[in-house]
Amino acid sequence: MALADKKVDPDAKVDTTIAATIARRLEGGMLPCAAACALATELGCAPAVVGATADALRISLTECQVGLFGYPGHAKGWDAAGVAALPASAALEAALLAARNDRGELTCLAVWKAAERAGSSRMQAGYVAERLGIKIRDCQLGAF
């Protein structure tokens, strides 16, 4: 969901430490997914807290690690990264299929874990999930 479409509570309290750390990680006024996730680990908070803080500050997230958003000029990050040209391992496909929930979908975190188990990149896992027709839901940062 685009930041402009999100309903953000104008009275939401913003943690000043998280806000200051976000400000130092911005690239072109936006916060890359990898930087946001690293920031959450660094500060010992959930990625969703960083995402909500970015939303409250009206800062857009970019460069989704599974390729779903934030790649200007490309529909998906896979085009920018060139992962479509890479061979997908049977292990990655199996890991993604096994990680589906009862609705046949994957969470962002499940995609990350499947990629790790298969020795693949998160970006390639996102691409293969899309190619397999598996919907990815529940972004750890709350972007989708």
N, C-alpha and C positions, 0 to 999 in steps of 0.2 A: 504494500500500500504506500503510495506516495505521501511524503510528509504533509503536503498541502491538503490531503484528504483526511488526515488524522484529526481526531478531536482531542485536544490537549487541554487539561484543566489549567486555566490561567492562574489559579491559586496554588498550584502544585509547588511544594517545597523542593528546592534544588539544593543538593549537597554541594557546598562550595569547593570541596576538595575534588570531587568528581568533575565538576564544571571546569575547574582550573586545569586539571589533567587533560580533559577533552580538548581544551583550547590549545594546549601545547602539541596535540597530536593531529590537528587539522591539516588537511592537504587541499589547497584551493578552496578553503571554507567548508569543506566536507570531511566527515570522519570515515575512513576506510574500516570495513568490517574487521580485518585482522588487527588493526590498531585498537578498536573498541574492545575486542575480546581479550587482547593482551592487557589492556587497561583494567578490565574487570579482574583478571587474575592478579595483577599487580596490587590492586586495591582490596582484594579479598571480597569482592561483591559479585553478585550474579550478573551475567551479561545483560539481562533484561533491565537491571537498574541503570546501567550505562546507556542502553538504548532509550529508556524513558527520560533520562536526563538530557540526552541529545535532542529528543523530541521537544521537551520543555524549553530548551534553548533555541528551538527551531533550526537545528543543525541536521542536514541530510546525511544519511549513511550512504556509503558508496563501496564499490568493489567487493560485492558479496563473494565469500570464499567458495560457495558452491555454484556461483555464476548466475544467480537469478536476478540481480539488479545492480545498478550503479556503474555501468560501462557505457559512457556516452558514445553515440555513433554505432552501437551494437545492440541488437535485441537482447542478447544474453552475453555473459562474460566468456562463454565458450568460444565465441567467434574471435574475441580479442585475444584469448590465450591460445587459440589454435588446437584445443583438445580434441576436436572432432576428427582430426587427422591421426590421432594416436590410437593404437590398438587397445581395446578394452579386454581385460583379462576375464576369464571365466570365473575366477575367484571374486572379482569385484561384482560381477552380475549376481553371483550366488549370494554374496554378503548383503547386497541391496535387497534382493528378493526376500531373503530370510528376515530382514529387519523391518519389513512392513508391519503396520499396525492392523487392527481388525477391520479397518476401512480400506486397506490396501495402500495406504499412504506411508510416507516417511517423514519423520521430523528432521529438522536441520541437524540436530545432534546425532540422530541415527545415521544420517549420511556421513557425518564426520567419522563416526566409529566404524562404519562399514569400509570407508576409504582406508582407515588405519589398519584394519584387519587384513585388507587385501593388498596393502602396500602401494596404494594409489593416492593421487592427489585428491583433495576435496573437490577441486574444480572438475576433475574427470569424473568423480563419483556423481556430481550433480548432472553432468552431461549424460552419463549412462542411465541414470534414473529417468531423466526426461525421455531418452530414446526408448526405454522400456515402458514408457507410459505411466510411470509412477509419480504422483503428485507429491511435492515437498511442501510441508506445512510447518508452522510453529517455529519461526526464526527465533534463535536464542536472544537476539537483540530487540525483537518485537517489530521488525520491519515488515513481516508478512505473517 
